[in-house]
Structures are given as C-alpha cells and as structure tokens.
Amino acid sequence: MVVCTKLLDVKNLHTSFFTHLGEVQAIRDVSFGLDKGEIIGIVGESGSGKSVTSLSIMGLLAYPGRVKDGEILFNGEDLLKKKKSEMRKIQGDHIAMIFQDPMTSLNPVFTVGQQIAESLERHEHLNKNDAWKKAEDMLELVGIPRERAIEYPHQFSGGMKQRVIIAIALACSPQLLIADEPTTALDVTIQADIIDLLKDIQKEFGMAVIMITHD
C-alpha cells in the first residue's frame, strides 16, 4: 500500500479547451505538490494557465474546457474520479477558493452576513441563528465589525469586499485555500493589507495555501 504524505499532489496535468477551431492546450504536463500547512506560489503571465490550473483542481472548469490527462490527488484520492455530488462536498468544506475580482464574486441582493451564513448552513448544516453568529465571527476575523453583517456589498469598498470573500472561503475551515490573484482589482496599499491578512490567517489555521499571481 502506497501512503500519500502530501495534502495535494498534481501529477502530469493536461487541460484543454475544445473549440470549433480545434483543441487549445491550456495546461501541458503540470506537476506540483503541497504539504499540509504549506504555502506555494504559482506565478506566470496572463494567459499562461494559472487560473485554469486552479479551476481544474476545484472541478469548476466550464465547457468547452476538460482535463485530458493526469491526476489530482487530495488526501490521496483522485479528484478527477469523483462524481459532481462528491466534489460539491469537497468544494468549500475541504478546498476553498478566492477569485480575482471581489466586485463580481458577491451577490448584490443579499447582505454579506447572509452570504457567509448560507455557506455554513449548506456545508456545516448549522441552523440559521448559529450560522449567522458564526458569519459575524468570520467578519471580525478578517477585520470587519460584526455589526456590518447586515449591510450589502455595494456598501463596502473593494478591499472590504475582498475581506468578505476571504471570510466566506474560510467559513468552513478548509484544509486548502486557493487564492487566484486576490489583489488584482485593488489599490497597492490595500493589496499589501490583503496579503498580510492571508498570511496571518494561514498561520492561525495552519491550512495550506496556493497563491496564484502574475506579480
């Protein structure tokens, strides 16, 4: 029996997009590993396949994208062999993702507290009251007063929106956090604050982090 010591082990990953003009190879033979509690960076220019790599890991590739070959082992289990229902349990519970643009990642018609609580109700099966209390706790964790849970996304600055996104991602205490260029749409000073916040949270929770960036 082979014992897997890595939290995440990506082996010879090939991902392509199949268009009417033919196959576009986005990722060719990518391999890397990540231990529990470790931070690694994926760095490359725009269009080099960084985000496609993260979407391949999360099982969130949209048509016409498809993983052609390789393995994505998480705790020793190949995510590419999981059913969609099994992946939904892993997404959020065990692997969470922060997307590039906080402006489009939040639903404008729900309060930020509702959006964090929804994740907790779905994945941790908390009742509404407990989910709301934990949502307020998560906001405080990322430096937002709990009283602001009743406010809507348009009432927050770009940096504060990204903190809300981080709170949603961390709500279910994932083992792995994928941060896909989380500071792209933010001012330089705010970028530094967000990076420092992610580092502090990583130390506190001991989770593994993949930081994707072109900087």
C-alpha positions as CSV (number, residue, x, y, z in Angstrom):
1,M,0.0,0.0,0.0
2,V,1.4,3.4,-1.0
3,V,0.9,6.1,1.6
4,C,0.3,9.6,0.3
5,T,2.2,12.2,2.5
6,K,1.1,15.3,0.6
7,L,-2.2,17.1,1.0
8,L,-2.3,17.9,-2.7
9,D,-0.3,16.1,-5.4
10,V,-0.9,17.3,-9.0
11,K,0.7,14.8,-11.5
12,N,1.2,15.4,-15.2
13,L,-2.0,17.5,-15.6
14,H,-3.2,18.3,-19.1
15,T,-6.2,20.6,-19.6
16,S,-7.5,21.7,-23.0
17,F,-10.4,23.7,-24.5
18,F,-12.1,22.1,-27.4
19,T,-13.4,24.8,-29.7
20,H,-14.8,24.9,-33.2
21,L,-11.3,25.8,-34.4
22,G,-9.8,22.8,-32.7
23,E,-8.1,22.0,-29.4
24,V,-6.4,24.7,-27.4
25,Q,-3.9,23.2,-24.9
26,A,-4.1,25.4,-21.8
27,I,-2.1,23.2,-19.4
28,R,0.6,20.7,-20.6
29,D,2.2,18.3,-18.2
30,V,2.0,20.3,-15.0
31,S,3.1,18.7,-11.7
32,F,3.5,20.0,-8.2
33,G,2.8,19.0,-4.6
34,L,1.7,20.7,-1.4
35,D,2.1,19.6,2.2
36,K,-0.4,20.4,5.0
37,G,0.2,23.9,6.2
38,E,2.5,24.8,3.3
39,I,2.3,27.9,1.1
40,I,3.3,27.8,-2.6
41,G,3.0,30.3,-5.4
42,I,2.0,29.8,-9.0
43,V,3.5,32.6,-11.0
44,G,3.1,33.4,-14.7
45,E,2.0,36.0,-17.2
46,S,-1.7,36.5,-18.1
47,G,-3.0,33.6,-20.2
48,S,-0.4,31.1,-19.1
49,G,-2.9,28.8,-17.5
50,K,-2.7,29.8,-13.8
51,S,-6.4,30.1,-13.3
52,V,-7.2,27.1,-15.4
53,T,-4.9,25.1,-13.1
54,S,-6.9,26.2,-10.1
55,L,-10.3,25.5,-11.8
56,S,-9.1,22.1,-12.8
57,I,-8.3,21.3,-9.1
58,M,-11.6,22.6,-7.9
59,G,-13.6,20.8,-10.6
60,L,-15.1,24.1,-11.8
61,L,-13.9,24.0,-15.4
62,A,-16.7,25.3,-17.7
63,Y,-17.5,23.9,-21.2
64,P,-15.6,23.6,-23.5
65,G,-12.7,23.0,-21.1
66,R,-11.8,19.5,-20.0
67,V,-9.0,17.8,-18.1
68,K,-7.5,15.4,-20.7
69,D,-4.9,13.5,-18.6
70,G,-3.2,13.4,-15.3
71,E,-4.1,13.0,-11.6
72,I,-5.1,15.5,-8.9
73,L,-4.7,13.7,-5.6
74,F,-6.2,15.3,-2.5
75,N,-5.5,13.4,0.7
76,G,-4.5,10.5,-1.5
77,E,-7.8,10.5,-3.5
78,D,-8.0,11.4,-7.2
79,L,-10.4,14.3,-7.5
80,L,-10.8,13.6,-11.3
81,K,-12.6,10.4,-10.4
82,K,-15.1,12.0,-8.1
83,K,-18.7,12.5,-9.1
84,K,-20.1,16.0,-9.2
85,S,-22.0,15.4,-5.9
86,E,-18.8,14.2,-4.2
87,M,-16.9,17.3,-5.5
88,R,-19.6,19.6,-4.1
89,K,-18.9,18.3,-0.6
90,I,-15.2,18.9,-1.1
91,Q,-15.6,22.4,-2.5
92,G,-16.0,24.7,0.4
93,D,-15.6,22.0,3.1
94,H,-12.1,20.9,2.3
95,I,-10.9,23.2,-0.6
96,A,-11.9,26.8,-0.9
97,M,-11.1,29.4,-3.5
98,I,-10.8,33.2,-3.5
99,F,-11.5,34.6,-7.0
100,Q,-9.8,37.5,-8.7
101,D,-12.5,40.2,-8.7
102,P,-14.4,40.8,-5.5
103,M,-16.7,43.2,-7.3
104,T,-18.4,40.3,-9.2
105,S,-17.9,37.5,-6.6
106,L,-20.7,38.7,-4.2
107,N,-24.4,38.7,-4.8
108,P,-25.7,42.3,-4.7
109,V,-29.2,41.5,-3.4
110,F,-28.1,39.6,-0.2
111,T,-26.3,41.0,2.8
112,V,-22.7,39.9,3.4
113,G,-23.9,38.1,6.5
114,Q,-26.4,36.1,4.6
115,Q,-23.8,35.1,2.0
116,I,-21.4,33.8,4.7
117,A,-24.2,32.1,6.6
118,E,-25.5,30.4,3.5
119,S,-22.2,28.6,3.1
120,L,-22.3,27.5,6.8
121,E,-25.9,26.2,6.5
122,R,-25.1,24.2,3.4
123,H,-21.7,22.7,4.3
124,E,-21.8,22.6,8.1
125,H,-25.5,22.1,8.5
126,L,-25.9,24.9,11.1
127,N,-29.3,26.4,11.9
128,K,-29.9,30.0,10.8
129,N,-29.1,31.5,14.2
130,D,-25.8,29.6,14.7
131,A,-24.8,30.2,11.1
132,W,-25.5,34.0,11.5
133,K,-23.4,34.2,14.7
134,K,-20.5,32.4,13.1
135,A,-20.8,34.6,10.0
136,E,-20.4,37.6,12.3
137,D,-17.4,35.9,13.9
138,M,-15.8,35.4,10.5
139,L,-16.3,39.0,9.6
140,E,-14.4,40.0,12.8
141,L,-11.7,37.5,11.9
142,V,-11.0,39.4,8.7
143,G,-11.1,42.8,10.3
144,I,-14.7,43.9,9.7
145,P,-17.0,44.8,12.6
146,R,-19.7,42.2,13.1
147,E,-22.4,44.9,13.0
148,R,-21.8,45.3,9.3
149,A,-23.1,41.8,8.6
150,I,-26.5,43.4,7.8
151,E,-25.0,45.6,5.0
152,Y,-25.0,44.9,1.3
153,P,-21.9,44.5,-1.0
154,H,-22.3,48.0,-2.5
155,Q,-21.8,49.5,0.9
156,F,-18.2,48.1,1.1
157,S,-15.0,49.3,-0.6
158,G,-13.1,46.9,-2.9
159,G,-10.7,45.9,-0.1
160,M,-13.5,45.2,2.3
161,K,-15.4,43.2,-0.4
162,Q,-12.2,41.0,-0.7
163,R,-12.2,40.6,3.0
164,V,-15.8,39.3,2.9
165,I,-14.8,36.9,0.1
166,I,-12.0,35.6,2.3
167,A,-14.4,35.2,5.2
168,I,-16.7,33.1,3.0
169,A,-13.8,31.0,1.9
170,L,-12.6,30.4,5.5
171,A,-16.1,29.8,7.0
172,C,-15.9,26.0,6.8
173,S,-12.2,25.8,7.9
174,P,-10.8,24.3,4.6
175,Q,-7.6,22.3,4.5
176,L,-6.6,24.1,1.3
177,L,-7.2,27.7,0.2
178,I,-6.6,28.6,-3.4
179,A,-6.1,32.4,-3.8
180,D,-6.4,33.3,-7.5
181,E,-4.8,36.7,-7.9
182,P,-6.8,38.0,-4.9
183,T,-5.4,41.5,-5.1
184,T,-5.7,42.2,-8.8
185,A,-8.5,44.8,-8.6
186,L,-7.2,46.6,-5.5
187,D,-5.1,49.6,-4.8
188,V,-1.4,48.9,-4.0
189,T,-1.7,49.7,-0.3
190,I,-4.8,47.5,0.0
191,Q,-3.0,44.7,-1.8
192,A,-0.4,44.6,1.0
193,D,-3.1,44.5,3.6
194,I,-4.9,41.6,2.0
195,I,-1.6,39.6,1.6
196,D,-0.7,40.2,5.3
197,L,-4.2,39.1,6.3
198,L,-3.9,35.9,4.3
199,K,-0.5,35.2,5.9
200,D,-1.9,35.8,9.4
201,I,-4.9,33.6,8.8
202,Q,-2.7,30.8,7.4
203,K,-0.6,30.8,10.5
204,E,-3.6,30.8,12.8
205,F,-5.5,28.0,11.0
206,G,-2.4,26.1,9.7
207,M,-4.1,25.5,6.3
208,A,-2.2,25.0,3.0
209,V,-2.4,27.9,0.6
210,I,-1.8,28.2,-3.2
211,M,-1.2,31.8,-4.1
212,I,-1.7,32.5,-7.8
213,T,-0.2,35.7,-9.2
214,H,1.5,37.4,-12.1
215,D,3.3,39.8,-9.8
